[in-house]
Amino acid sequence: MQVFLKEGIRVNIEPANENYVESYMEFIKDLASDDDSYVIVNYSGLLPDIDGVRERSKLWNKGNISMHFALLKDRVIGYCGQKIGPTYGNDLQPHISEIWYAVSRDFRGSGLIYPLIFESLKNTDVKYVQAYVDTRNVKSSKLMENIGFKNMGKIGENILDKRNNILRDDYYFRGKREEALKILKEKIDKRGLIINF
Ligand SMILES: CC(C)(COP(=O)(O)OP(=O)(O)OC[C@H]1O[C@@H](n2cnc3c(N)ncnc32)[C@H](O)[C@@H]1OP(=O)(O)O)[C@@H](O)C(=O)NCCC(=O)NCCS
């Protein structure tokens, strides 16, 4: 999918593959030192090992894991991952997936996150989609509400923030994929983004 942001900047949203592992690592490195970010590196304090990521990248978009990148030429500026059967495996939970996502600082507020999540959700046929959001992450919570996900409640002390040795609280969000897709399309139009499939 091609996305034209308001300034006419063209971004491609594509299934991730191992050719982008280095650029993805650069992005993860930026997120690690970003005080507004709440992704795994912000809790673990450790950058993943590049060989491990290269190995994991072989599973992207195979089996129950999907991964999409937003690319500015060859630079990864956003991702949306999705795992089907997040808790009990895809045999017992073929109808539920979990998503995780991030956009590069320079592209926050541009609306890019909407086509990114849209493209990810379009590629699975689950009924429900869930996400865990740190209670301090106001933007991400707002984003989930914006796409029709319901805040199902707070899960206290759900993740260990190793950097600060504190257990952090998450909100558990869940919504219907079909409904989210409809709302995402409306959000894309409202934000004035042009998309070509
Ligand atoms: C979470 C993330 C993907 C959201 O993307 P974004 O481009 O920043 O999102 P937007 O600017 O569209 O903001 C989302 C909503 O939050 C609102 N918002 C932004 N800042 C806000 C604030 N300080 N208080 C309340 N609402 C706020 C926006 O107005 C928008 O709602 P609207 O469309 O109704 O206006 C992005 O901030 C990011 O990558 N963060 C770092 C990684 C991360 O934390 N990922 C999520 C892990 S769960």
PDBQT file of the ligand as one rigid body, heavy atoms in Angstrom, charges set to zero:
ROOT
HETATM    1  C1  LIG A 201       1.431   5.239  19.993  1.00  0.00    +0.000 C 
HETATM    2  C2  LIG A 201       1.746   5.857  18.625  1.00  0.00    +0.000 C 
HETATM    3  C3  LIG A 201       1.879   4.773  17.577  1.00  0.00    +0.000 C 
HETATM    4  C4  LIG A 201       0.557   6.784  18.256  1.00  0.00    +0.000 C 
HETATM    5  O1  LIG A 201       0.824   7.372  16.996  1.00  0.00    +0.000 OA
HETATM    6  P1  LIG A 201       0.776   8.969  16.849  1.00  0.00    +0.000 P 
HETATM    7  O2  LIG A 201       1.064   9.332  15.469  1.00  0.00    +0.000 OA
HETATM    8  O3  LIG A 201       1.631   9.556  17.913  1.00  0.00    +0.000 OA
HETATM    9  O4  LIG A 201      -0.747   9.174  17.184  1.00  0.00    +0.000 OA
HETATM   10  P2  LIG A 201      -1.652  10.456  16.952  1.00  0.00    +0.000 P 
HETATM   11  O5  LIG A 201      -0.838  11.709  16.909  1.00  0.00    +0.000 OA
HETATM   12  O6  LIG A 201      -2.594  10.162  15.839  1.00  0.00    +0.000 OA
HETATM   13  O7  LIG A 201      -2.424  10.468  18.334  1.00  0.00    +0.000 OA
HETATM   14  C5  LIG A 201      -3.357   9.489  18.645  1.00  0.00    +0.000 C 
HETATM   15  C6  LIG A 201      -4.488  10.177  19.382  1.00  0.00    +0.000 C 
HETATM   16  O8  LIG A 201      -4.008  10.611  20.666  1.00  0.00    +0.000 OA
HETATM   17  C7  LIG A 201      -4.314  11.996  20.830  1.00  0.00    +0.000 C 
HETATM   18  N1  LIG A 201      -3.269  12.590  21.652  1.00  0.00    +0.000 N 
HETATM   19  C8  LIG A 201      -2.020  12.898  21.278  1.00  0.00    +0.000 A 
HETATM   20  N2  LIG A 201      -1.343  13.410  22.326  1.00  0.00    +0.000 NA
HETATM   21  C9  LIG A 201      -2.210  13.404  23.367  1.00  0.00    +0.000 A 
HETATM   22  C10 LIG A 201      -2.128  13.808  24.730  1.00  0.00    +0.000 A 
HETATM   23  N3  LIG A 201      -0.995  14.291  25.241  1.00  0.00    +0.000 N 
HETATM   24  N4  LIG A 201      -3.225  13.653  25.527  1.00  0.00    +0.000 NA
HETATM   25  C11 LIG A 201      -4.373  13.153  25.018  1.00  0.00    +0.000 A 
HETATM   26  N5  LIG A 201      -4.514  12.745  23.731  1.00  0.00    +0.000 NA
HETATM   27  C12 LIG A 201      -3.437  12.892  22.934  1.00  0.00    +0.000 A 
HETATM   28  C13 LIG A 201      -4.360  12.553  19.427  1.00  0.00    +0.000 C 
HETATM   29  O9  LIG A 201      -5.090  13.749  19.380  1.00  0.00    +0.000 OA
HETATM   30  C14 LIG A 201      -4.981  11.423  18.631  1.00  0.00    +0.000 C 
HETATM   31  O10 LIG A 201      -6.388  11.431  18.726  1.00  0.00    +0.000 OA
HETATM   32  P3  LIG A 201      -7.303  12.160  17.593  1.00  0.00    +0.000 P 
HETATM   33  O11 LIG A 201      -7.038  11.431  16.278  1.00  0.00    +0.000 OA
HETATM   34  O12 LIG A 201      -8.679  11.929  18.112  1.00  0.00    +0.000 OA
HETATM   35  O13 LIG A 201      -6.871  13.575  17.557  1.00  0.00    +0.000 OA
HETATM   36  C15 LIG A 201       3.050   6.710  18.662  1.00  0.00    +0.000 C 
HETATM   37  O14 LIG A 201       2.898   7.769  19.580  1.00  0.00    +0.000 OA
HETATM   38  C16 LIG A 201       4.294   5.894  18.991  1.00  0.00    +0.000 C 
HETATM   39  O15 LIG A 201       4.889   5.274  18.125  1.00  0.00    +0.000 OA
HETATM   40  N6  LIG A 201       4.730   5.885  20.267  1.00  0.00    +0.000 N 
HETATM   41  C17 LIG A 201       5.955   5.214  20.643  1.00  0.00    +0.000 C 
HETATM   42  C18 LIG A 201       5.844   3.702  20.607  1.00  0.00    +0.000 C 
HETATM   43  C19 LIG A 201       4.704   3.206  21.487  1.00  0.00    +0.000 C 
HETATM   44  O16 LIG A 201       4.558   3.628  22.632  1.00  0.00    +0.000 OA
HETATM   45  N7  LIG A 201       3.909   2.277  20.933  1.00  0.00    +0.000 N 
HETATM   46  C20 LIG A 201       2.722   1.778  21.562  1.00  0.00    +0.000 C 
HETATM   47  C21 LIG A 201       2.982   0.711  22.521  1.00  0.00    +0.000 C 
HETATM   48  S1  LIG A 201       1.440   0.141  23.217  1.00  0.00    +0.000 SA
ENDROOT
TORSDOF 0
